[in-house]
Amino acid sequence: MAKTSVIARSQKKPKFSSRIVRRCFKCGRRHGYMSDFDLCRICFRELANEGKIPGIKKSSW
């Protein structure tokens, strides 16, 4: 989990648009971010396996 100060700093509007850091709203992680769900890959997998994201199910073939 990211520190609360880092999360708060990323929520402020940056001076330049190229400095935007998108973070997972649940844990604050910045790598593996999925913009469609506003989650990182780890939180996405946890919530998808619990069935809390509508329309997402585990694939099998």
N, C-alpha and C positions, 0 to 999 in steps of 0.2 A: 504494500500500500504506500502511496505517496504521502509525504508530509502535508499537513493541512496548509502550511504556509506556501508550499509549491502549488497546491491546487488553487488557493486563493489568488496567487500571482498569475496563474494561467487564465483565470476568469476575467481579469482586467483587460481592457482594450489596449492592444499593443501600439507602440508608436508607429510601426511600419506593418503593413499587412502580411509581409512574408514571415513575421515573427509569431504568427498564430500557432499555438500548440493545442491540438485537440486531445482531450483526455476522456477516459472512461468516467461516466458520471457515478458509477458505483464504487470503484476502487481508486481511481485517479491515475491509472496506468496510461502511458502515452504510446507505447509500442504495441503493435497488433490491434490498432483502433479500427473499428468498423463504423463508418459514418452513417450507414443506413439505420443502425440500431443505437448509435451513441454509446457503444460498449466495446471493451477490449475482447480479444478472442477467448480469454479464460472465463470471464463473466458471461459472455454469450453462450459458451458451451454449458456452463452450470445452469443458466436459466432455461436453455433449450431442452436439456435433459429432464428438467423438472416440469416442462410443459408450460412455462410461464410466458413464452413468446408466441403469440398466435400465428398460425400458418407455418411454423417451423417444426419439422420432425426429422428424426435421425434417418439417414438414407441407408438402404441395404439393397444389394442386387446380386 
